[in-house]
Amino acid sequence: MATARTIVSKDVLEKLLDVEKLQYCYECGICTGSCPIVDLLGENYNPRGLLEKILLNPENVLTLDELWFCAWCYRCQRRCNQALALPEIFLTLRKIAAQHGNTQSIERALRKIAENIPLPLITTSVCFHPERAGLDKKNALDKIEQFYKEHLKKEKAKRAQEVFEEKVAIIGSGPAGLTVAYELSRRGFDVVVFEALPEAGGMLRKCIPDSRMSKQVLRKEIQLMEDFGVEIKTGMTIGRDLAFSNLWRDGYKAIFVGVGAHESQKLKIAGVELKGVVNALEFLWTVNSGEPIEVGKNVAVIGGGNVAMDVAQAALECGAKQATVLYRRSREEMPAIPWEVKEAEDKGIKIEFLVSPKKIVGEKGAVAAIECVRMDLGEPDESGRRKAIPITGSEFKQETDMVILAIGETPNLSFLPKEIELNENGTIWVDPITMETSLQGVFAGGDDVTGPATVIEAVQAGKHAAESIESYLKAKRMT
């Protein structure tokens, strides 16, 4: 029988593990300490330990369910002093495991995801990517659904034994809000989710393309949650349809704010008012809603995050002949998840690095070209990335008939009372341990606290917030 050492040649294994970088690994624990899956799965997952097992005995690793838990947030690589690409290492081994029929470990992993990670159908689609390892995505989701329903049945039976009278209001039905709703509901609390959009899902519904997660998966997840006992009120905008202060009057004893980051940042250059210039979130929302949309033949996307990659791919899928991403720093500084960048390039999207727009040029009121300047990188700025500096005399024009602005997203928090303190960047300040805001009894998490992040990070935030809300309510009950 062929072993992993013969399946993976020595040369390939050395390249995969990047031996040159590994020799400088000081086992600092950053990769494990920064991983949201470690937090969600506890003793079931340790990325540093898994890496060590791959080094010592890759054959055994192919049969471990632990191999299937990386959720592609890249926190480990971004914080690692040696920039070790653990997600890429794990993916390579996953592919080998799948090719050689290690189905039992995969099934065990799917069961643990269903039992330990909130929103397992969503996270499997958006974060775990079974298809990237060569698995049948539908089969994986069917298994997850089966295991999840079994788990919910057990949780429902346990919940019936202890029901609390306190009501909790959750503002926003994105991944953070839905996680808080599920976690508190299973603990016996009465929760109500308020969602401004006509359907629940928040940013999951608004911005994630069907190619990454079908709306059927989202509908199933939300239906399972409602069947579990979570009440979701859609078309309810706090601050317009219901005042924030009225939540206290209506008997809610704690409030969680998880409204995401739905506002696109503005680009302050000439020409943004021209026909053919659109914001990324507006573009994705139109595409996801199924409404007809007019797309240019030659689309320029300004930005370097995950949303920029999504809109570039969506533009091609909607009929654009070419989509080019313009990013002012290098590939290394790009905030987009590396696999999303590679996926975009594999689909034919061109990425221009070290390029910044100066103005959008129009003809007869519509976009005709974009004038850019080439950039150089200086010392790191406050974000930790090297500062982009324009190169004098390097200006150039690029023809385009559509410009999509994907330069960042911020939350709309105008509905919050003035007692809730905001950070300088417009996000909500929270206690990093309890996730409570500066107003007692109000908690927050997800993109409205961290800025745009991954789904699994929002789920992690929601789980932490639910634990803190439970502790807060129990303490209030005793006073």
N, C-alpha and C positions, 0 to 999 in steps of 0.2 A: 504493500500500500504506500502511495506517495505521501510524504510528510510535507509540512509547510515549508521546510528548508529546501526541499526539492521543487515544490510548487513555486516558491519565491526564491530565485537564485540569490547567491550571496551578493552579487553586484547590485541587484534590484533592491535587496533588503537594506544594504548600506546607503543607497541613494534615498530610499524611502525614509529611513530613520535619521538622515542627515548627521552622520557620525561626527563630522567636524564641529557641529553645534552641540551635539550631545555631550561631547567630552568636557564642555564648559558648563554643563548643567549642575547647579549646586543644590538641587533638591530643596529649593526655597519654599515650595508649597504654593506659589502664586497660582499655578494652573488649577490646582484643586480648590484653593481658597476662593478663587474668583468664579468658579463654575456654578451656574444656577441649577444644573442637574444634580450636582452633589448635594445641594441644599434640598432639592425636592425628593431625591431618592435615598438620601442618607447613606447607610452602609453598603448599598447596592452598587455604588459607582465611585471610582477614584481615578481620574485621568492620569495622574502621575504614576499610580500603581499599575495601571493598565499599560502604560508606556514601558515600564520596567519588565512586565511580563512579556511584552513583545520582544524586548531585547534578549531575555533569557530563554524563552521557549515559544516562538510564534505559532508552533503547531497547536499547542494547548489553547492559545488565544482564540483560534478559529471556532472553538466550541463554547466560548463564554458568552452569556447573554449581555455581559457588561460592554461588549464591543459595540452594541447597537444603541447606546444611550447618548452619544454626542449629539447635541442639538444645534450645532453650527452657529453659535453666537460669536465665536472667535475671541471671547474675552481672554482665554488662556494665551493665545498667540500675541494679542495686543499688549498684554502685560508681562509676558515672558521676556526676561533680559536677553535671551538668545533668539527670540522670535520663532520658537519651534512651532511648526504648523501641525499641532496634534490632530485637528479635524481631518486634514488630508491624509495623515498616517492611518487614522482609524478607518476612513473611507476605503482606502486601498485594501485593508485587511477584511473589511465588510464584503467587498466585491469578491474576494477570494473565498470567503466563508460561504457566500451565496452560491457561487459557482460550483462548490463542492458539496452542496446539499445539507448544510448544517441547519436544518429546519427547526430542530428542537430548541436550540438556543434562541432563535428568532422568535419562536412562539412564547418562550418564557419571558423574553424581553417585552413583547407586546402586552403580555398580561401584567407585568410590573408597571408599565406605562399607564395602562387602564386603571390600575388600582391606586397609583400614587401621584399621578400628575393630572391636575384639573384640565378640563377641555382636551381629553386625549385624542378625539377625532381631529380636532383642529391642529393640535401640536404635532401629531403624526404627519399630517399633510404639509404643514408649513415649516416645521423645524426638523423632524427626523428623516424626512425624505427617503422612504424605503426604495423608491424607484431609482435613486442615484446609485444604489448598490446592486441594481439589477433585479430587484424583487417586483412582483406584481402589486402595484399600489392598491388596487381594488381589493385583492385578497387580504392584504395587511389591514386595510380599513374595516373590512368585514369581521376579521378576527378581533380587532380592537373594540368594535361595536358589541360583539358577543360578550367579551370579557367585561366591558364597561357596564352593560345591562345587568350582568350577574353581580357586579360590585355594587351598583346602585340599589339593587334589591336588598342586599345585606345592610347597606347604609340606612336605607329607609326603615328597616326593621329596628335597627339600633336607635335611630332618631326618635321613634315612637315612644321609647322608654323615658326620654327626658326632653320636655318641651319648655322653653322659656317664654316669658311674656313680653320681653323687650323686642321692639321693632327697630329694624335698621334700614335706613334709606341709602340706596346706592345710585349715584348720579353717573350715568354712562354705562353702556353695555358692550364695551370693548373687552379684550382679554383680561385686563385687571379687574374691571367691575364684575364680569361674569364669574371670575375665580372667587372673589370675595362673596358673591351671592351663593355659590355652591358650597364653599367652605363653612359659612355661617349657617346655611340651611341644614347641612348635615349635622351640625352641632346643636340643632334644635331651636335656632332663632328664626323669627318671622322676618323675612327680607322682601323688600320691594325695589325693583330696578326701574329707574326713570331714564328713558332714551328719547332724545330729541328727534331722531330720524323715524320715518314711518315703520321701519323694521329693525329688529334688534341686531347687534353685531358690531356697531361702531366702526372703527377703522378696519376691522376684519371684513365687513361688508363693503365699505366705501372704497378701499384702496388695494386690497389683495387681488391680483388677477386670477381669473378662473384657471389659468395654467398652473398656478401654485396651489389653489384650494377652490374646489367647486362650491357653488352656493348650496348645493344639495348637502354637502358635509356640514356647512354652517347651520342650515335649517335643522338637520338631524340633531346636532349638538344642542341647539337652543330648545328644541322640542323635548329632548331628554331632560334638560334642566327644568323646564316648566312642568313636565310630568313628575319630577322629583319634588315639586312644591314651590319653586321660585316664581314669584309674580313679576312679570315684566310689563310696564306701561310704556308703550311707544307713542311717538308724537307728543311727548311731554317735555317742554323746554323749561328747565328751572331758571327762574328770573323773568320768564315771559308768561308761561301758563300757570306757574306756581312759584311764589316767592320763596327764596331760600329759608327765610325766617319762619315761614308757615310749616316747614317740615317739623320743627320743634313743636309747634302748636298742634300738629296732627298726631303727636304722640311718639315720634321717632326719638329713640334714646341715643343713637349714634348715626353719623353720616359718613359715607365714603365717597370721595370725589375721584372719579376715574374717567374723565372726559376726553383723554387723549390729546393729540396735537393736530387739530383740524385746519389751522390757519396757515396758509403759505406765506413765507417771508417775502417782502417786497424787494425788487432789484431796482436800485436807484441809478438808472442810466437812461439816456434819451431813447425814445422809440418803444417803450414798454406799452404805450397806449395803442399801438398799431394793431390792425386786424391781423390775426394769425399768431398773436402772442397770448399764451394761456398759462395759467398756474397748473402745476402738476397734479395737485389733489383734485382740482376741478375736472381735469382731463380724465383721471382715473375713475372718478365718481360717475362721469357721463358714460364711459366705456362699460363699467360694471353694472350700471342701471339698464343697459341694453338700448339706450336712446341712440338715434342716429348721430354720427359725429363726422365732421368734415376734417380730414387729415391732409396735410401737405405732402407733396412728393418727396421733398428734401427737408427733413426735420432736424433742427438743432436743439439739443437738450442741455441746459445749463445747470451744472451741479455734479456731485460725485458720490451721493449717498444711494441707499437701496431704492429710494423712490425714483431717482434718476434712471436707474437700471430698469425698473418696472415700466416707467412711461416710455422709455426708448423701445423696449420690446413690444409694448402695447401699440405704439405707433406703427411698427412694422406689421403687426397682426391686423391693424385697421386699414392697411393699404399703402402705407408710405413705401417709397422705393429705397430710401436711404435714411438712416437715423444716426446722428453723430452726437456723442456726449462731449461737452467741453468742460474740462476740469482744470482749475488753476494751480493745483499742486501735482506731485508725481503719483505714480501707482501706489507707492509705499504709504503715502499720507491719506489715501482715499478712504473715506469713512464707510463706503459700501462693503458688505461682506465679500471676501475674495471669491467665493464660489459663484455669487451673483454676477460679479464682474466677468468671470470666465464664461459663465452661461450666456451673458449678453454678447460677448465677443464671438462665441461659437455660433450664435444666431445671426451674425453678420453686422453687428453694431460696431461702428468705429468709435474709438475713444481717443480724443486729442488731449494729451496731458500738458501741463504747464502753459495753459491758455486761459485768458480772462476776457470777457466781453467788455468793450468800451461803449458801444452804442448799437442800436438796431436800426438798420437803414430801411426806409420805406419807399414805395412807389404807389401813387394814387391811394394812399391811406392803408396799404397792406404791406406786410413784411416782404422785403426783396433780398436782403443780405444782413449779415451780422459782422460788425467790425470788431476785431479782437487784437489783443497785444500778448506777445509771448512773455512768460514769466521765468524768473530764477528763484531759487530757494535760499533764504537767509537763515538766521538763527531761529530757534523755536519760539512761538508766541505763547499767549496765555492758554491756548488749547493743548499745548505740548507738541504741536506739529510745526514744521519749519515754515516761517513766514514767506508768503509769495510776494515777490518784488518784480514790478514791471521792468522789462528790458527796453531802454530808450531806443526808438527808431525801429522797433520790431512789429509795428502794426500791420495787419493784413485783413482783407475782406474775404468772407466765405458766403457764397450764395445759399440762400435758404428761403423757403416760403412758409415756414412755421417755426416758432420758437416756444419751447416749453420750459418754464421756470421751475426748477427743482432744487432751490438753494437752501432749503430747510423749512421746518414746520414748527409752529408754536401753538400753545393752547389758547383758546378764547375763555378767559376767566372773569369776564366782566360781571358775571352773575354772583360772584362770591362777595360776602360781606367784607368790609374794610378791615375787620379784625384778623382776617387770614393774611398772613405775610407772604409776599412773593419774593423770589430771587431776582437779581438784576436782569437775568435773561428772560424774565416773564413766566418762569415755572413756579410751582408752589413749593414753599419751604416746608419741609417736614423734619421731625426728629428722626435721625437715621436709624435709630433702634426701634422706636414704637410706630413710626410713620404717622404720628399725630401732628396735625398742623398747629399753628399758634393759637387756634381757637379750640378750647376744650371740647372733646367729643367729636371733632371732625378730623377724619383721616384722609389720606390721599396716596395715590400710587400709580405707576405706569408712566406713559409719555408726558402727562401733565406735570410730573415731578422731575423725571430724568431727561426730558426731551426725547426725540425719536429713538426708539430702541427696538429690540426684537420681541416677538410674541412670547418667547419663553421667559424673557426678563420681565415682561408685564405679568405673566402668570406667577412668577416667583414673588413679585411685589404684592400681588393680590393675596397670595397665601400668607405672607408676613403680616399684611394689614388685617386679615381676618383673625389671626391669632391675637394681635394686639387689641382689636375691637372686643373680642371675647373676654380678654383679661380686664379691659376697661369696664365692661358691663358687669362682670362678676364683682369687681372691686366696688362699683357704685351700689350694687345690691347690698353689700355688707355695711355700707355707711348709713 
